[in-house]
Amino acid sequence: MKPRFCTSPVGVSDAIESAWRTYAMLHDKPAERNKLALEAYIHKLVIHGERNQDQLTVKALLYLKKREGKLTADR
């Protein structure tokens, strides 16, 4: 059974938009593929039981920073 929060797209989309706005403020032109990865990561967290929107946002920002480091290491 999915967590109740997962059935409410408002909370998930708010967490995604909040994390993306913060990330976009730190970077001039963030890649769109990062936003898609961010959405997938937040949905994964929700399915695993994370329901706190602030926690989702913070974890998403940390995920993007780690992903950014991996992308620059690959170049």
PyMOL Python script that loads the backbone (N, CA, C, O; Angstrom):
from pymol import cmd

cmd.read_pdbstr("""\
ATOM      1  N   MET A   1       0.840  -1.183   0.000  1.00  0.00           N
ATOM      2  CA  MET A   1       0.000   0.000   0.000  1.00  0.00           C
ATOM      3  C   MET A   1       0.886   1.247   0.000  1.00  0.00           C
ATOM      4  O   MET A   1       1.846   1.337   0.765  1.00  0.00           O
ATOM      5  N   LYS A   2       0.558   2.193  -0.853  1.00  0.00           N
ATOM      6  CA  LYS A   2       1.337   3.424  -0.938  1.00  0.00           C
ATOM      7  C   LYS A   2       1.035   4.319   0.259  1.00  0.00           C
ATOM      8  O   LYS A   2      -0.078   4.305   0.784  1.00  0.00           O
ATOM      9  N   PRO A   3       2.031   5.099   0.692  1.00  0.00           N
ATOM     10  CA  PRO A   3       1.755   6.066   1.750  1.00  0.00           C
ATOM     11  C   PRO A   3       0.691   7.063   1.288  1.00  0.00           C
ATOM     12  O   PRO A   3       0.594   7.375   0.101  1.00  0.00           O
ATOM     13  N   ARG A   4      -0.081   7.543   2.213  1.00  0.00           N
ATOM     14  CA  ARG A   4      -1.151   8.476   1.874  1.00  0.00           C
ATOM     15  C   ARG A   4      -0.614   9.729   1.192  1.00  0.00           C
ATOM     16  O   ARG A   4      -1.255  10.286   0.301  1.00  0.00           O
ATOM     17  N   PHE A   5       0.567  10.166   1.619  1.00  0.00           N
ATOM     18  CA  PHE A   5       1.171  11.370   1.054  1.00  0.00           C
ATOM     19  C   PHE A   5       1.429  11.196  -0.440  1.00  0.00           C
ATOM     20  O   PHE A   5       1.347  12.157  -1.205  1.00  0.00           O
ATOM     21  N   CYS A   6       1.741   9.972  -0.851  1.00  0.00           N
ATOM     22  CA  CYS A   6       2.063   9.705  -2.254  1.00  0.00           C
ATOM     23  C   CYS A   6       0.844   9.902  -3.150  1.00  0.00           C
ATOM     24  O   CYS A   6       0.987  10.195  -4.337  1.00  0.00           O
ATOM     25  N   THR A   7      -0.343   9.744  -2.594  1.00  0.00           N
ATOM     26  CA  THR A   7      -1.549   9.914  -3.394  1.00  0.00           C
ATOM     27  C   THR A   7      -1.914  11.381  -3.550  1.00  0.00           C
ATOM     28  O   THR A   7      -2.760  11.726  -4.375  1.00  0.00           O
ATOM     29  N   SER A   8      -1.285  12.246  -2.768  1.00  0.00           N
ATOM     30  CA  SER A   8      -1.539  13.678  -2.872  1.00  0.00           C
ATOM     31  C   SER A   8      -0.417  14.320  -3.678  1.00  0.00           C
ATOM     32  O   SER A   8       0.655  14.588  -3.135  1.00  0.00           O
ATOM     33  N   PRO A   9      -0.644  14.572  -4.963  1.00  0.00           N
ATOM     34  CA  PRO A   9       0.419  15.127  -5.793  1.00  0.00           C
ATOM     35  C   PRO A   9       0.829  16.544  -5.407  1.00  0.00           C
ATOM     36  O   PRO A   9       1.890  17.012  -5.821  1.00  0.00           O
ATOM     37  N   VAL A  10       0.003  17.236  -4.619  1.00  0.00           N
ATOM     38  CA  VAL A  10       0.321  18.615  -4.235  1.00  0.00           C
ATOM     39  C   VAL A  10       1.577  18.656  -3.377  1.00  0.00           C
ATOM     40  O   VAL A  10       2.460  19.474  -3.634  1.00  0.00           O
ATOM     41  N   GLY A  11       1.681  17.806  -2.375  1.00  0.00           N
ATOM     42  CA  GLY A  11       2.849  17.798  -1.500  1.00  0.00           C
ATOM     43  C   GLY A  11       4.119  17.423  -2.231  1.00  0.00           C
ATOM     44  O   GLY A  11       5.176  18.010  -2.001  1.00  0.00           O
ATOM     45  N   VAL A  12       4.013  16.444  -3.114  1.00  0.00           N
ATOM     46  CA  VAL A  12       5.178  16.006  -3.879  1.00  0.00           C
ATOM     47  C   VAL A  12       5.627  17.109  -4.829  1.00  0.00           C
ATOM     48  O   VAL A  12       6.815  17.421  -4.902  1.00  0.00           O
ATOM     49  N   SER A  13       4.693  17.694  -5.547  1.00  0.00           N
ATOM     50  CA  SER A  13       5.077  18.743  -6.499  1.00  0.00           C
ATOM     51  C   SER A  13       5.620  19.972  -5.778  1.00  0.00           C
ATOM     52  O   SER A  13       6.513  20.644  -6.296  1.00  0.00           O
ATOM     53  N   ASP A  14       5.096  20.275  -4.594  1.00  0.00           N
ATOM     54  CA  ASP A  14       5.629  21.399  -3.818  1.00  0.00           C
ATOM     55  C   ASP A  14       7.076  21.139  -3.415  1.00  0.00           C
ATOM     56  O   ASP A  14       7.917  22.035  -3.490  1.00  0.00           O
ATOM     57  N   ALA A  15       7.361  19.924  -2.991  1.00  0.00           N
ATOM     58  CA  ALA A  15       8.732  19.575  -2.604  1.00  0.00           C
ATOM     59  C   ALA A  15       9.661  19.651  -3.809  1.00  0.00           C
ATOM     60  O   ALA A  15      10.788  20.134  -3.701  1.00  0.00           O
ATOM     61  N   ILE A  16       9.187  19.173  -4.955  1.00  0.00           N
ATOM     62  CA  ILE A  16       9.995  19.217  -6.177  1.00  0.00           C
ATOM     63  C   ILE A  16      10.270  20.659  -6.578  1.00  0.00           C
ATOM     64  O   ILE A  16      11.414  21.018  -6.857  1.00  0.00           O
ATOM     65  N   GLU A  17       9.239  21.482  -6.608  1.00  0.00           N
ATOM     66  CA  GLU A  17       9.406  22.880  -7.024  1.00  0.00           C
ATOM     67  C   GLU A  17      10.274  23.661  -6.050  1.00  0.00           C
ATOM     68  O   GLU A  17      11.095  24.479  -6.465  1.00  0.00           O
ATOM     69  N   SER A  18      10.097  23.413  -4.762  1.00  0.00           N
ATOM     70  CA  SER A  18      10.896  24.111  -3.759  1.00  0.00           C
ATOM     71  C   SER A  18      12.376  23.760  -3.910  1.00  0.00           C
ATOM     72  O   SER A  18      13.234  24.642  -3.888  1.00  0.00           O
ATOM     73  N   ALA A  19      12.666  22.478  -4.062  1.00  0.00           N
ATOM     74  CA  ALA A  19      14.058  22.051  -4.230  1.00  0.00           C
ATOM     75  C   ALA A  19      14.631  22.591  -5.533  1.00  0.00           C
ATOM     76  O   ALA A  19      15.782  23.028  -5.573  1.00  0.00           O
ATOM     77  N   TRP A  20      13.837  22.564  -6.596  1.00  0.00           N
ATOM     78  CA  TRP A  20      14.325  23.034  -7.893  1.00  0.00           C
ATOM     79  C   TRP A  20      14.579  24.539  -7.884  1.00  0.00           C
ATOM     80  O   TRP A  20      15.574  24.998  -8.446  1.00  0.00           O
ATOM     81  N   ARG A  21      13.690  25.316  -7.251  1.00  0.00           N
ATOM     82  CA  ARG A  21      13.896  26.772  -7.159  1.00  0.00           C
ATOM     83  C   ARG A  21      15.180  27.085  -6.406  1.00  0.00           C
ATOM     84  O   ARG A  21      15.962  27.937  -6.827  1.00  0.00           O
ATOM     85  N   THR A  22      15.395  26.393  -5.291  1.00  0.00           N
ATOM     86  CA  THR A  22      16.605  26.621  -4.505  1.00  0.00           C
ATOM     87  C   THR A  22      17.842  26.254  -5.313  1.00  0.00           C
ATOM     88  O   THR A  22      18.825  26.995  -5.326  1.00  0.00           O
ATOM     89  N   TYR A  23      17.792  25.118  -5.981  1.00  0.00           N
ATOM     90  CA  TYR A  23      18.923  24.673  -6.801  1.00  0.00           C
ATOM     91  C   TYR A  23      19.179  25.648  -7.951  1.00  0.00           C
ATOM     92  O   TYR A  23      20.331  25.942  -8.271  1.00  0.00           O
ATOM     93  N   ALA A  24      18.117  26.144  -8.569  1.00  0.00           N
ATOM     94  CA  ALA A  24      18.250  27.081  -9.685  1.00  0.00           C
ATOM     95  C   ALA A  24      18.847  28.413  -9.222  1.00  0.00           C
ATOM     96  O   ALA A  24      19.520  29.089 -10.001  1.00  0.00           O
ATOM     97  N   MET A  25      18.608  28.794  -7.973  1.00  0.00           N
ATOM     98  CA  MET A  25      19.203  30.021  -7.444  1.00  0.00           C
ATOM     99  C   MET A  25      20.715  29.878  -7.304  1.00  0.00           C
ATOM    100  O   MET A  25      21.453  30.852  -7.455  1.00  0.00           O
ATOM    101  N   LEU A  26      21.169  28.668  -7.017  1.00  0.00           N
ATOM    102  CA  LEU A  26      22.595  28.423  -6.830  1.00  0.00           C
ATOM    103  C   LEU A  26      23.340  28.265  -8.153  1.00  0.00           C
ATOM    104  O   LEU A  26      24.549  28.486  -8.214  1.00  0.00           O
ATOM    105  N   HIS A  27      22.630  27.886  -9.201  1.00  0.00           N
ATOM    106  CA  HIS A  27      23.249  27.631 -10.504  1.00  0.00           C
ATOM    107  C   HIS A  27      22.537  28.456 -11.565  1.00  0.00           C
ATOM    108  O   HIS A  27      21.312  28.577 -11.555  1.00  0.00           O
ATOM    109  N   ASP A  28      23.315  29.022 -12.479  1.00  0.00           N
ATOM    110  CA  ASP A  28      22.736  29.889 -13.506  1.00  0.00           C
ATOM    111  C   ASP A  28      21.752  29.160 -14.409  1.00  0.00           C
ATOM    112  O   ASP A  28      20.605  29.582 -14.553  1.00  0.00           O
ATOM    113  N   LYS A  29      22.197  28.073 -15.014  1.00  0.00           N
ATOM    114  CA  LYS A  29      21.335  27.335 -15.941  1.00  0.00           C
ATOM    115  C   LYS A  29      21.402  25.845 -15.627  1.00  0.00           C
ATOM    116  O   LYS A  29      22.145  25.109 -16.276  1.00  0.00           O
ATOM    117  N   PRO A  30      20.640  25.398 -14.649  1.00  0.00           N
ATOM    118  CA  PRO A  30      20.672  23.966 -14.335  1.00  0.00           C
ATOM    119  C   PRO A  30      20.070  23.148 -15.479  1.00  0.00           C
ATOM    120  O   PRO A  30      19.124  23.583 -16.136  1.00  0.00           O
ATOM    121  N   ALA A  31      20.622  21.974 -15.705  1.00  0.00           N
ATOM    122  CA  ALA A  31      20.167  21.107 -16.798  1.00  0.00           C
ATOM    123  C   ALA A  31      18.794  20.519 -16.484  1.00  0.00           C
ATOM    124  O   ALA A  31      18.486  20.195 -15.337  1.00  0.00           O
ATOM    125  N   GLU A  32      17.989  20.391 -17.515  1.00  0.00           N
ATOM    126  CA  GLU A  32      16.639  19.834 -17.353  1.00  0.00           C
ATOM    127  C   GLU A  32      16.696  18.374 -16.910  1.00  0.00           C
ATOM    128  O   GLU A  32      15.797  17.901 -16.215  1.00  0.00           O
ATOM    129  N   ARG A  33      17.753  17.655 -17.310  1.00  0.00           N
ATOM    130  CA  ARG A  33      17.854  16.249 -16.904  1.00  0.00           C
ATOM    131  C   ARG A  33      18.002  16.128 -15.388  1.00  0.00           C
ATOM    132  O   ARG A  33      17.621  15.115 -14.801  1.00  0.00           O
ATOM    133  N   ASN A  34      18.561  17.171 -14.754  1.00  0.00           N
ATOM    134  CA  ASN A  34      18.661  17.163 -13.297  1.00  0.00           C
ATOM    135  C   ASN A  34      17.282  17.253 -12.654  1.00  0.00           C
ATOM    136  O   ASN A  34      17.038  16.645 -11.612  1.00  0.00           O
ATOM    137  N   LYS A  35      16.385  18.011 -13.275  1.00  0.00           N
ATOM    138  CA  LYS A  35      15.033  18.121 -12.721  1.00  0.00           C
ATOM    139  C   LYS A  35      14.304  16.784 -12.825  1.00  0.00           C
ATOM    140  O   LYS A  35      13.579  16.397 -11.909  1.00  0.00           O
ATOM    141  N   LEU A  36      14.493  16.089 -13.924  1.00  0.00           N
ATOM    142  CA  LEU A  36      13.863  14.777 -14.080  1.00  0.00           C
ATOM    143  C   LEU A  36      14.409  13.788 -13.052  1.00  0.00           C
ATOM    144  O   LEU A  36      13.658  12.993 -12.487  1.00  0.00           O
ATOM    145  N   ALA A  37      15.714  13.840 -12.815  1.00  0.00           N
ATOM    146  CA  ALA A  37      16.318  12.976 -11.802  1.00  0.00           C
ATOM    147  C   ALA A  37      15.804  13.349 -10.417  1.00  0.00           C
ATOM    148  O   ALA A  37      15.564  12.477  -9.581  1.00  0.00           O
ATOM    149  N   LEU A  38      15.636  14.646 -10.178  1.00  0.00           N
ATOM    150  CA  LEU A  38      15.105  15.130  -8.903  1.00  0.00           C
ATOM    151  C   LEU A  38      13.695  14.600  -8.657  1.00  0.00           C
ATOM    152  O   LEU A  38      13.390  14.131  -7.560  1.00  0.00           O
ATOM    153  N   GLU A  39      12.843  14.674  -9.666  1.00  0.00           N
ATOM    154  CA  GLU A  39      11.472  14.174  -9.536  1.00  0.00           C
ATOM    155  C   GLU A  39      11.462  12.686  -9.219  1.00  0.00           C
ATOM    156  O   GLU A  39      10.720  12.237  -8.344  1.00  0.00           O
ATOM    157  N   ALA A  40      12.274  11.930  -9.920  1.00  0.00           N
ATOM    158  CA  ALA A  40      12.334  10.485  -9.686  1.00  0.00           C
ATOM    159  C   ALA A  40      12.820  10.187  -8.272  1.00  0.00           C
ATOM    160  O   ALA A  40      12.301   9.289  -7.609  1.00  0.00           O
ATOM    161  N   TYR A  41      13.818  10.942  -7.810  1.00  0.00           N
ATOM    162  CA  TYR A  41      14.360  10.723  -6.469  1.00  0.00           C
ATOM    163  C   TYR A  41      13.323  11.047  -5.391  1.00  0.00           C
ATOM    164  O   TYR A  41      13.184  10.296  -4.426  1.00  0.00           O
ATOM    165  N   ILE A  42      12.607  12.140  -5.542  1.00  0.00           N
ATOM    166  CA  ILE A  42      11.593  12.509  -4.549  1.00  0.00           C
ATOM    167  C   ILE A  42      10.469  11.475  -4.524  1.00  0.00           C
ATOM    168  O   ILE A  42       9.997  11.104  -3.450  1.00  0.00           O
ATOM    169  N   HIS A  43      10.041  11.012  -5.686  1.00  0.00           N
ATOM    170  CA  HIS A  43       9.001   9.982  -5.713  1.00  0.00           C
ATOM    171  C   HIS A  43       9.483   8.707  -5.028  1.00  0.00           C
ATOM    172  O   HIS A  43       8.709   8.032  -4.349  1.00  0.00           O
ATOM    173  N   LYS A  44      10.761   8.380  -5.207  1.00  0.00           N
ATOM    174  CA  LYS A  44      11.322   7.199  -4.545  1.00  0.00           C
ATOM    175  C   LYS A  44      11.300   7.373  -3.028  1.00  0.00           C
ATOM    176  O   LYS A  44      10.959   6.442  -2.298  1.00  0.00           O
ATOM    177  N   LEU A  45      11.664   8.568  -2.555  1.00  0.00           N
ATOM    178  CA  LEU A  45      11.643   8.831  -1.114  1.00  0.00           C
ATOM    179  C   LEU A  45      10.234   8.701  -0.546  1.00  0.00           C
ATOM    180  O   LEU A  45      10.046   8.149   0.538  1.00  0.00           O
ATOM    181  N   VAL A  46       9.251   9.209  -1.274  1.00  0.00           N
ATOM    182  CA  VAL A  46       7.864   9.150  -0.814  1.00  0.00           C
ATOM    183  C   VAL A  46       7.393   7.702  -0.740  1.00  0.00           C
ATOM    184  O   VAL A  46       6.729   7.307   0.218  1.00  0.00           O
ATOM    185  N   ILE A  47       7.735   6.923  -1.743  1.00  0.00           N
ATOM    186  CA  ILE A  47       7.338   5.516  -1.741  1.00  0.00           C
ATOM    187  C   ILE A  47       7.983   4.779  -0.572  1.00  0.00           C
ATOM    188  O   ILE A  47       7.396   3.846  -0.023  1.00  0.00           O
ATOM    189  N   HIS A  48       9.192   5.198  -0.190  1.00  0.00           N
ATOM    190  CA  HIS A  48       9.874   4.574   0.939  1.00  0.00           C
ATOM    191  C   HIS A  48       9.399   5.115   2.289  1.00  0.00           C
ATOM    192  O   HIS A  48       9.888   4.680   3.332  1.00  0.00           O
ATOM    193  N   GLY A  49       8.455   6.057   2.281  1.00  0.00           N
ATOM    194  CA  GLY A  49       7.838   6.479   3.530  1.00  0.00           C
ATOM    195  C   GLY A  49       8.128   7.887   4.003  1.00  0.00           C
ATOM    196  O   GLY A  49       7.584   8.295   5.029  1.00  0.00           O
ATOM    197  N   GLU A  50       8.949   8.645   3.314  1.00  0.00           N
ATOM    198  CA  GLU A  50       9.231  10.029   3.732  1.00  0.00           C
ATOM    199  C   GLU A  50       8.020  10.893   3.416  1.00  0.00           C
ATOM    200  O   GLU A  50       7.556  10.932   2.276  1.00  0.00           O
ATOM    201  N   ARG A  51       7.509  11.585   4.432  1.00  0.00           N
ATOM    202  CA  ARG A  51       6.298  12.383   4.242  1.00  0.00           C
ATOM    203  C   ARG A  51       6.483  13.861   4.560  1.00  0.00           C
ATOM    204  O   ARG A  51       5.623  14.677   4.230  1.00  0.00           O
ATOM    205  N   ASN A  52       7.571  14.205   5.183  1.00  0.00           N
ATOM    206  CA  ASN A  52       7.811  15.586   5.572  1.00  0.00           C
ATOM    207  C   ASN A  52       8.343  16.366   4.368  1.00  0.00           C
ATOM    208  O   ASN A  52       9.405  16.047   3.835  1.00  0.00           O
ATOM    209  N   GLN A  53       7.605  17.376   3.951  1.00  0.00           N
ATOM    210  CA  GLN A  53       7.974  18.139   2.756  1.00  0.00           C
ATOM    211  C   GLN A  53       9.329  18.822   2.910  1.00  0.00           C
ATOM    212  O   GLN A  53      10.109  18.862   1.959  1.00  0.00           O
ATOM    213  N   ASP A  54       9.618  19.352   4.083  1.00  0.00           N
ATOM    214  CA  ASP A  54      10.908  20.008   4.298  1.00  0.00           C
ATOM    215  C   ASP A  54      12.055  19.005   4.194  1.00  0.00           C
ATOM    216  O   ASP A  54      13.100  19.303   3.615  1.00  0.00           O
ATOM    217  N   GLN A  55      11.853  17.818   4.760  1.00  0.00           N
ATOM    218  CA  GLN A  55      12.875  16.772   4.665  1.00  0.00           C
ATOM    219  C   GLN A  55      13.082  16.339   3.217  1.00  0.00           C
ATOM    220  O   GLN A  55      14.211  16.100   2.787  1.00  0.00           O
ATOM    221  N   LEU A  56      11.984  16.240   2.472  1.00  0.00           N
ATOM    222  CA  LEU A  56      12.095  15.887   1.053  1.00  0.00           C
ATOM    223  C   LEU A  56      12.924  16.922   0.304  1.00  0.00           C
ATOM    224  O   LEU A  56      13.761  16.574  -0.529  1.00  0.00           O
ATOM    225  N   THR A  57      12.688  18.189   0.603  1.00  0.00           N
ATOM    226  CA  THR A  57      13.412  19.267  -0.070  1.00  0.00           C
ATOM    227  C   THR A  57      14.900  19.214   0.253  1.00  0.00           C
ATOM    228  O   THR A  57      15.737  19.316  -0.643  1.00  0.00           O
ATOM    229  N   VAL A  58      15.228  19.056   1.526  1.00  0.00           N
ATOM    230  CA  VAL A  58      16.636  19.015   1.939  1.00  0.00           C
ATOM    231  C   VAL A  58      17.341  17.803   1.332  1.00  0.00           C
ATOM    232  O   VAL A  58      18.450  17.922   0.810  1.00  0.00           O
ATOM    233  N   LYS A  59      16.699  16.644   1.402  1.00  0.00           N
ATOM    234  CA  LYS A  59      17.303  15.438   0.828  1.00  0.00           C
ATOM    235  C   LYS A  59      17.477  15.577  -0.677  1.00  0.00           C
ATOM    236  O   LYS A  59      18.463  15.096  -1.235  1.00  0.00           O
ATOM    237  N   ALA A  60      16.536  16.227  -1.332  1.00  0.00           N
ATOM    238  CA  ALA A  60      16.627  16.426  -2.775  1.00  0.00           C
ATOM    239  C   ALA A  60      17.798  17.344  -3.123  1.00  0.00           C
ATOM    240  O   ALA A  60      18.516  17.092  -4.091  1.00  0.00           O
ATOM    241  N   LEU A  61      17.992  18.403  -2.345  1.00  0.00           N
ATOM    242  CA  LEU A  61      19.121  19.304  -2.599  1.00  0.00           C
ATOM    243  C   LEU A  61      20.459  18.592  -2.398  1.00  0.00           C
ATOM    244  O   LEU A  61      21.395  18.789  -3.173  1.00  0.00           O
ATOM    245  N   LEU A  62      20.543  17.771  -1.362  1.00  0.00           N
ATOM    246  CA  LEU A  62      21.766  16.998  -1.143  1.00  0.00           C
ATOM    247  C   LEU A  62      22.004  16.028  -2.295  1.00  0.00           C
ATOM    248  O   LEU A  62      23.137  15.849  -2.740  1.00  0.00           O
ATOM    249  N   TYR A  63      20.939  15.410  -2.770  1.00  0.00           N
ATOM    250  CA  TYR A  63      21.039  14.494  -3.905  1.00  0.00           C
ATOM    251  C   TYR A  63      21.565  15.219  -5.150  1.00  0.00           C
ATOM    252  O   TYR A  63      22.430  14.702  -5.856  1.00  0.00           O
ATOM    253  N   LEU A  64      21.038  16.413  -5.409  1.00  0.00           N
ATOM    254  CA  LEU A  64      21.483  17.169  -6.580  1.00  0.00           C
ATOM    255  C   LEU A  64      22.951  17.567  -6.475  1.00  0.00           C
ATOM    256  O   LEU A  64      23.674  17.538  -7.471  1.00  0.00           O
ATOM    257  N   LYS A  65      23.395  17.937  -5.279  1.00  0.00           N
ATOM    258  CA  LYS A  65      24.805  18.298  -5.098  1.00  0.00           C
ATOM    259  C   LYS A  65      25.702  17.086  -5.334  1.00  0.00           C
ATOM    260  O   LYS A  65      26.748  17.207  -5.971  1.00  0.00           O
ATOM    261  N   LYS A  66      25.302  15.918  -4.825  1.00  0.00           N
ATOM    262  CA  LYS A  66      26.089  14.702  -5.045  1.00  0.00           C
ATOM    263  C   LYS A  66      26.100  14.344  -6.524  1.00  0.00           C
ATOM    264  O   LYS A  66      27.133  13.958  -7.070  1.00  0.00           O
ATOM    265  N   ARG A  67      24.952  14.474  -7.163  1.00  0.00           N
ATOM    266  CA  ARG A  67      24.842  14.161  -8.598  1.00  0.00           C
ATOM    267  C   ARG A  67      25.716  15.114  -9.411  1.00  0.00           C
ATOM    268  O   ARG A  67      26.359  14.707 -10.379  1.00  0.00           O
ATOM    269  N   GLU A  68      25.732  16.369  -9.013  1.00  0.00           N
ATOM    270  CA  GLU A  68      26.551  17.372  -9.700  1.00  0.00           C
ATOM    271  C   GLU A  68      28.030  17.003  -9.613  1.00  0.00           C
ATOM    272  O   GLU A  68      28.767  17.131 -10.591  1.00  0.00           O
ATOM    273  N   GLY A  69      28.453  16.550  -8.452  1.00  0.00           N
ATOM    274  CA  GLY A  69      29.845  16.129  -8.274  1.00  0.00           C
ATOM    275  C   GLY A  69      30.198  14.939  -9.142  1.00  0.00           C
ATOM    276  O   GLY A  69      31.299  14.870  -9.687  1.00  0.00           O
ATOM    277  N   LYS A  70      29.274  14.000  -9.275  1.00  0.00           N
ATOM    278  CA  LYS A  70      29.518  12.823 -10.110  1.00  0.00           C
ATOM    279  C   LYS A  70      29.586  13.206 -11.579  1.00  0.00           C
ATOM    280  O   LYS A  70      30.387  12.647 -12.328  1.00  0.00           O
ATOM    281  N   LEU A  71      28.752  14.157 -12.000  1.00  0.00           N
ATOM    282  CA  LEU A  71      28.749  14.569 -13.400  1.00  0.00           C
ATOM    283  C   LEU A  71      30.043  15.284 -13.770  1.00  0.00           C
ATOM    284  O   LEU A  71      30.567  15.084 -14.866  1.00  0.00           O
ATOM    285  N   THR A  72      30.567  16.118 -12.867  1.00  0.00           N
ATOM    286  CA  THR A  72      31.811  16.823 -13.172  1.00  0.00           C
ATOM    287  C   THR A  72      33.001  15.867 -13.120  1.00  0.00           C
ATOM    288  O   THR A  72      33.983  16.070 -13.834  1.00  0.00           O
ATOM    289  N   ALA A  73      32.929  14.840 -12.293  1.00  0.00           N
ATOM    290  CA  ALA A  73      34.007  13.853 -12.236  1.00  0.00           C
ATOM    291  C   ALA A  73      34.040  13.012 -13.511  1.00  0.00           C
ATOM    292  O   ALA A  73      35.106  12.568 -13.938  1.00  0.00           O
ATOM    293  N   ASP A  74      32.875  12.796 -14.115  1.00  0.00           N
ATOM    294  CA  ASP A  74      32.795  12.008 -15.344  1.00  0.00           C
ATOM    295  C   ASP A  74      33.311  12.777 -16.557  1.00  0.00           C
ATOM    296  O   ASP A  74      33.712  12.163 -17.546  1.00  0.00           O
ATOM    297  N   ARG A  75      33.308  14.080 -16.501  1.00  0.00           N
ATOM    298  CA  ARG A  75      33.730  14.889 -17.661  1.00  0.00           C
ATOM    299  C   ARG A  75      35.186  14.902 -17.768  1.00  0.00           C
ATOM    300  O   ARG A  75      35.733  15.527 -18.677  1.00  0.00           O
TER     301      ARG A  75
END
""", "prot")
cmd.dss("prot")
cmd.show_as("cartoon", "prot")
cmd.util.cbc("prot")
cmd.orient("prot")
